[in-house]
Amino acid sequence: MRTGEPLPALGDVLAALGTGVWHWDTATGEVTVDAVAAGLLGLPTEPVTLTEAQVRARLHPVDWNEITGVVQLAVAEATLAEVRIRIMDDQNNVVRVVRSRSKPSYEPERKAYVLTGTLQEVTEPTPGTPAARSAVTGDWRRSREAFLLDAGRALAEARSTQEVLRVAANLSMPGFTPDGLAVFGVEGDRLTIIGHHGHEPGAESPFYMPLDTDYPATEVVRTGRAVYISSPEEYKARYPLTWPLAQRFGRQSWAFLPLTVSGRTMGTWLAAFAYPVAFTPDERSVLTTVARMLAQALSRAGTAETEKELTEGLQRTMMPKLGPGIPGMDVTARYVPTGGGLQVGGDWYDVIPLPGGASGTTSGGGRFALVIGDVQGHDVRAAGLMGQLRIALRAYASEGHRPDAVLSRASRFLHGIGEDPAELRFATCLYAEVDPATGVLEVARAGHPEPVIRMTDGTVLTRPTEGGLPLGIDPDADYPTTRLILEPGETLLICTDGLIETGGHDLDTGWQRLREILERHNGTQEELADALVQAVHGPSSHHTTGPLADRREDDIALLLLTRQGAACGCGAEDTAPLSVRRTVLTVAQAEPERVSVARQQLRELLHDWDSPDQVDSAVLLLSEVLTNVLVHTDSDALLLAEVTDGGDGRRIRIEVTDSGDDLPHPRRPGELASSGRGLLLIELLAHTWGVAPRGRGKSIWFELYEQKNGDGPG
């Protein structure tokens, strides 16, 4: 064409370039194509108007669906709609690939898209070449959005630094994917390697360098701006001193992006490519977005790992390690945090060697103390107070004080810690002094749950013990002690209220849940501790419904103490009855309410008795005998209830001792008399009974023999 001649018609130019023109109106559902476009669709080379169904039949079904999404996205972003389309023949074979480019518009009144665009055949690039990775199709935009969503979700779910690095290494970016990754961190004034992928072992060692080094990663940390290098020549020209470090890996392009959190650059992410990358604006946008998500994920993982390390350190410091050296005794402990925050709270336990034992350990057969407690709250302050209180209790116990004195001093100590009355905290605690030789336990309680005994046959009894206010409330509070005896083969359980009430249970339903675990367990003591902890993570009670259910969760601490030895303590030739189980309880004159505790103890002792009527009879007779002591004497009553098995069946013997001198005798009360029927009831319901002088005082006893439900006492 000579200068000054008119330009050829646009249609002729497009035809000469093998480019067809088409027009699509979604309201009418018609697609108009010129001769070139018709030929590209596999139709006769002449202008024609087609229906959407006719056009769709010539296209790959996946590509048709892609066109709809690309058009909508282009309208929303006011950009060109570009998409690659595979043309199919009648046998569903791909005959050619064409590229469509159009400028779509939307007409709200017609609710229709109107598009006019071009159609041009493209040659599929050879796999592995740079052209194969070029974003020449419009579906790259949709692939980018899907990739970023998947990458964000995967990085958000990573819980550790190693998981984050593993996710980053497996990211498959749309159109271009790096084959080498590295994450740099900053320690003081040096650049370090956090993790890498696609490098040989030991590749991280050269990256430990000062921040003023002429290296892309250090420049990113200093400036907070990304560095893109598209070729080895550019790398060598910009960073000649550190080019040898990158040269040996054989890469062709590099992207160094800042890892920024809250405006602070915490490191650099390196994405290296084995082929040339131009780093177009779209590609840089993807890399920048991934770097931001990676920085957030690394920050979360680092915080979680720091909290875990702090938690484990606190637990190692505050929770003692139970050694194997207590002759005749087995001790097992568990501590389970709530699952929130720093994973540490105010619950604790301790095993303290007392004066007389081996120095610094519980070995040597000497006495020791078991301590378990719970400081109010589940925060860092509660954990700190717990640590101070644990040290104070250990110091008071090591001085040789009795259990009541230890708790009194601890209460005064905790009360004096807080200067602001609004910040005062209290703590519940149970302190038990143990003599391994005799199994005697001296127990003092400060608002803590009662101890529980599991007998040799699986019977579980809650042992009532004297108690006082929680520690820290009253600096002058008293903490009376209760003596218990742990028979050979029996197990003591003491725990915090988290084991009882977690899962929406109250004290009654929580103890029932634990009782079932204790009664049916046949494994080792370690397995029993695990079963008790697991029980609170099982089905919740009906109390858990509603928005406040989660507030019932609490830390869990428990201690199990088992006295070793045969259950009976007698030889094979011994013909004496075998002691199955027993309970001892004192009912003081000033505590008549403990009569109900004695009744509950007896029912727990007879939990598997065959006849419920006999159980009711035993409870009735016990109430009568205890009430007689409280009404007719000035002394306290000592209850001893014992179930034995002599080979001919089980029997229950109940004995109540007092220091009164008057012996009871049967009377014939009148019809309107308010008393005098106790011994008549015993004669009627007991199989045998009697009264025995005790030097100073007396004891009245009765026995019931187990029999089938419905049989009489005779």
Sequence and secondary structure as in RCSB ss.txt:
>XXXX:A:sequence
MRTGEPLPALGDVLAALGTGVWHWDTATGEVTVDAVAAGLLGLPTEPVTLTEAQVRARLHPVDWNEITGVVQLAV
AEATLAEVRIRIMDDQNNVVRVVRSRSKPSYEPERKAYVLTGTLQEVTEPTPGTPAARSAVTGDWRRSREAFLLD
AGRALAEARSTQEVLRVAANLSMPGFTPDGLAVFGVEGDRLTIIGHHGHEPGAESPFYMPLDTDYPATEVVRTGR
AVYISSPEEYKARYPLTWPLAQRFGRQSWAFLPLTVSGRTMGTWLAAFAYPVAFTPDERSVLTTVARMLAQALSR
AGTAETEKELTEGLQRTMMPKLGPGIPGMDVTARYVPTGGGLQVGGDWYDVIPLPGGASGTTSGGGRFALVIGDV
QGHDVRAAGLMGQLRIALRAYASEGHRPDAVLSRASRFLHGIGEDPAELRFATCLYAEVDPATGVLEVARAGHPE
PVIRMTDGTVLTRPTEGGLPLGIDPDADYPTTRLILEPGETLLICTDGLIETGGHDLDTGWQRLREILERHNGTQ
EELADALVQAVHGPSSHHTTGPLADRREDDIALLLLTRQGAACGCGAEDTAPLSVRRTVLTVAQAEPERVSVARQ
QLRELLHDWDSPDQVDSAVLLLSEVLTNVLVHTDSDALLLAEVTDGGDGRRIRIEVTDSGDDLPHPRRPGELASS
GRGLLLIELLAHTWGVAPRGRGKSIWFELYEQKNGDGPG
>XXXX:A:secstr
  TTS    HHHHHHHTTEEEEEEETTTTEEEE HHHHHHTTS SS EEEEHHHHHHHB HHHHHHHHHHHHHHH
HHT  EEEEEEEE TTS EEEEEEEEE  EEETTTTEEEEEEEEEEE    TTSGGGGS  STHHHHHHHHHHHH
HHHHHHH  SHHHHHHHHHT   SS   SEEEEEEEETTEEEEEEEESS TTTTGGG EETTSS HHHHHHHH  
 EEE SHHHHHHH TTTHHHHHTTT SEEEEEEEEETTEEEEEEEEEESS     HHHHHHHHHHHHHHHHHHHH
HHHHHHHHHHHHHHHHHHS    S  TTEEEEEEEE  SSTTS  SEEEEEEE TTS TTSS SS  EEEEEEEE
S SSHHHHHHHHHHHHHHHHHHHTT  HHHHHHHHHHHHHHH SSGGG   EEEEEEEEETTTTEEEEEEEB   
 EEE TTS EEE    EE  BTT TT    EEEEE  TT EEEEE HHHHHTTT  HHHHHHHHHHHHHH  S H
HHHHHHHHHHTTSS  GGG STTGGGG   EEEEEEEE S SS S TT  S EEEEEEEEEE TT TTHHHHHHH
HHHHHTTT S HHHHHHHHHHHHHHHHHHHHH SS EEEEEEEEE SS EEEEEEEEE            TT SS
  HHHHHHHH SEEEEEE SSSEEEEEEEE   TT    
